[in-house]
């Protein structure tokens, strides 16, 4: 299965990871910034300048997710747009969103279901976008 590493379009991997990062930046600030702050129990608090870890960390994690999805897409020989969408939905909901919601369900998260809804929907959409970019550029 890992012989596919030589076949992967690494430019597509970088573009898909970048698209995911841009979406995340917009998702958690412009689109759902207030709701996200509420989910974290930080509503009404002034926004702090994020430390480099909070910018670089999500990008690195997104890049790892994108590489993993690329390996699976090439190993499973996913080539059609329909299959890319199905794969993106399966990974997005079945792995990314379910893990996010599971992580949110703990006593330290003030509003775990809201957090799961906001973050989970981002990860579902991100997984779909990553899959589509990877397959289109395959």
N, C-alpha and C positions, 0 to 999 in steps of 0.2 A: 504494500500500500504506500509506503513512503518513497517509492521510486518516482512518485508524481512531483516531488519537490523540484525536479529539473524542468518539468513541464509548465509550472505555474507562471502566469503573467504577473511578475512582481510589481510592475507599474500599476496594474489593476488593483493589486493588494494595497498599495500606498494610496491610490485615489479613493478606494472604498473606505479605508481607515480614515482618511481625511474627511470624506463626506459624512461619516459617522460622527467624527469629532465636531464638525461645524454644526451638524444637526443637534448634537448634545449641548453645545454652547448656546444655541438659540432656544432649545427646549427648556433648559433649566434657568434661563434668565428672561428672555423676551416673551416666550409663549406661556410658560407655567412658573415663572419666578416667584410670584406671590403665593401660589398654591403650594409650591415646593417648600418655601420658607414656613408656611403653616404646617405642612407635614412633618417638618423637622423641629417644630416648636420654636421657630425663630422669627415669627411674624412680629412686625413692629420694631425689630431691632435693625440698626443701621447696617447696610451691607459693608462687609469688610473686603479689603483687597485680598484676593485669594493667594495663598502661598504657592510657589512653583509646583509643589507636589499635587495640588488640586487641579492643575492644568496639565502637567506632564503625565501624571498617573493615569487619568482616564484615557489619554491618547495611547499610552503604552498598552493598557488593558484592551482597548479597542483594536489596536494593531494585532495583539495576540489572538483575539477573537476572529479577526479577519483572516489571519494566516491559517487558523484552525478550520474555518469554513472553507477556505481555498483548498486545503488538503482534502477535505471531505468531498467537495464539489468535483475535484479532479479524480479522486479515487472512485467515486460513484458514477463518474462519467455523465454528469448533469450538463446538458447542452442546450435545452430549449428554454425559452422564457417562461413557459408554463411550469416546467419543472423547477426553475430557479425560484419562482414565486412560491411554489409548494414547499420547497426546501427552506426558503427564508421564513415562511410562516411556522414550519415545524420547529426549526432551531430557535426562532424568535420567541415563540410562545412556550414550547416544550422545554427549552434549556435556559434561555436568557431571562425571560419574564418569570418563570417559576422559581428560579434561583433568587432573583431580586425580591420577589414577594416573600419567599422563605427567609431571606436575610432580614427583611423589614419586620417580620413577626418576632419581636423580642421585647422585653420590658423596657428597653432604653429608647425605643422609637415612640414618640408621642402619638403619632397617627399612622400606624403601620399600613392600614388599608389605603389611605390616601397616598402615602409614599409608594406603595406597591403599584397603585394605579398610574401615578405620574411616571415613575421610573420604569415600570414594566412596559407601559405603552411606548416609551422611548426605545427600550431595548427590542421590542417586537418590530417597530418600524425600522430601527437601525439594522437588525438582522435581515429584514427584507431588502433594504437598500444595498447592503453589502452583497447579498446573494445575487441580486440583479446585476450590479456592476461587475462582479467577478465572472458571471456567465456571459454577459454581453461582450466583455473584453477577452474572453477565453480564446 
